[in-house]
């Protein structure tokens, strides 16, 4: 196993020495990604919208260019990404995303639009991709594999919360789930009220 980590954070992974090879560097550094994905059957990528220098789209392009043909590529981002325009967002959600995006760009801290561009590149590629779209996240022990829907606005997603560890669990499970190839599942915790309501039919 190989992981890419910011140089200043490499020490946090000392507990995994011997189990994972850590390559220090930025994920939008093409040479770093080329080295990291060489020979890999699966690649997990978090689309981070840091800065205003195309961090997400740069990361995606490097993965698309250097991952071996046929590799399973799993990407993650938020609900604000839409694949087919059929997602239904509340007015509060839309205003919140716009406000955060505008403030973040003014501060040159985050570029949400670059995540949109990154996903556009993924959706138009002929690779074996999945884009996992996460709800709000919370800490805590695993509740199990999240449930998902093709579109935000589905009642099962109404609780809008997932344990952080379960988000990661879903991404790992997607590596072996061919039903998720060319899907952009929006996920929510399996024990949230909205998920349980759908399961019980109430």
KEDREN-479073 format. One record per residue (C-alpha): x, y, z. Coordinates in steps of 0.001 Angstrom, whole numbers, padded with zeros to 6 digits, always signed. Example, Ala and Ser with C-alpha at 12.3 -4.5 7.8 and 13.67 -1.06 7.14 Angstrom:
! residues 2
+012300-004500+007800+013670-001060+007140
//
This chain:
! residues 202
+000000+000000+000000+001129+003508-000846-000121+006842+000491+000605+010480-000353+000825+012835+002601+001824+016471+003139+005405+016612+004329+004493+018292+007617+002035+015509+008425+004172+012465+007641+005009+011962+011320+001335+011344+012103+001589+008094+010157+004538+006651+012063+002254+004031+013570+001763+002515+010112+005439+002023+009291+005960-001360+007698+002355-001490+006512+002236+001457+004131+004749+003346+002025+004311+007076+002567+005311+009473-000202+005574+013053+001072+004273+015766-001221+001229+017509-002658-001355+015438-004483-001410+017862-007412+002317+017265-007944+002298+015100-011065+005603+013397-010289+004417+012501-006781+001211+010982-008148+003037+009159-010932+005254+007466-008365+002385+006734-005959-000017+005066-008412+002541+003033-010327+001318-000553-010535-001714+000055-008283-004973-001796-009001-006978+000764-007025-006538+004450-006177-008429+006377-003491-008368+010160-003945-009832+012912-001776-010671+016002-003846-009399+018776-001604-010272+022324-002793-007257+023985-001145-006058+027326-002472-006774+028874-005840-004258+026957-007927-006419+024130-009308-005485+021698-006552-008458+019359-007114-008396+019381-010906-004609+019054-010909-004833+016040-008624-007535+014420-010746-005674+014977-013997-002523+013413-012582-004437+010349-011373-006267+009988-014698-003018+010319-016629-000845+007993-014572-003084+005292-013088-002646+002034-014943-005309+001131-017552-008182-000707-015869-007341+000495-012359-010295+001162-010074-010400+004885-009266-012414+006120-006282-012738+009863-005692-014521+011728-002896-016096+015163-002598-019229+016808-001190-022886+016747-002170-022532+020009-004098-021130+018135-007103-023817+016963-009535-023312+014525-012382-026570+014821-014316-028226+017946-012922-031034+015957-011311-029960+016541-007709-032415+018622-005675-030885+021005-003157-032596+023075-000514-032374+026848-000800-030379+026898+002441-027857+024421+001033-027422+026391-002189-026983+029703-000390-024534+028120+002039-022356+026693-000730-022377+030005-002601-021480+031974+000533-018675+029622+001517-017354+029588-002030-017347+033378-002321-015704+033979+001068-013135+031247+000495-012154+032650-002889-011809+036134-001435-009441+034712+001166-007737+032605-001517-008185+029594+000753-010585+027269-001086-011895+026947-004638-015123+024949-004740-015486+025600-008471-012271+023661-009017-013895+020594-007446-016662+020952-010017-014068+021070-012791-012249+018081-011309-015438+016017-011336-016234+017113-014889-012923+015594-015945-013666+012379-014070-017166+012043-015525-015878+012509-019076-013039+009994-018720-013205+006376-019860-011629+005057-016652-013331+002797-014081-014275+005659-011759-016635+006278-008850-017166+009664-007193-018395+009259-003599-020302+012382-002502-020286+012808+001244-022805+014495+003524-021770+016501+006579-019305+014495+008655-019027+013689+012351-016519+011867+014495-017303+008629+016320-017078+004876+016029-018201+003164+012855-021922+002576+012416-021416+000403+009353-021406+000917+005599-023379+004059+004646-026413+003894+002377-026476+005831-000874-028644+007346-003550-027946+008599-007054-029420+012000-006285-029314+014502-003451-032904+015188-002447-033776+011520-002026-035553+011092+001364-032996+008507+002483-030359+011262+002574-032387+013760+004589-030361+013350+007803-027264+014687+006024-024704+013178+008402-022132+010387+008129-019409+009210+010466-016028+010164+009038-014740+006616+009424-017747+005274+007520-017128+007663+004638-013686+006051+004345-015247+002592+004711-017556+003277+001771-014653+004385-000420-012677+001241+000348-015720-000994-000242-016314+000723-003599-013012-000670-004867-014657-004097-005139-018191-003011-006008-018512-002963-009790-022105-001730-009476-020636+001634-008497-018525+002016-011636-019530+005287-013345-021778+006228-010430-021638+009288-008170-023308+007945-005012-024402+010471-002386-024076+008798+001012-025522+009066+004497-024950+007111+007706-026803+003784+007807-028110+004447+011334-029324+007984+010771-033085+008645+011165-033649+009067+007429-031851+005832+006564-033663+003873+009267-037023+005312+008200-036563+004053+004657-035385+000652+005917-038408+000185+008152-040824+001751+005683-042007+004341+008203
//
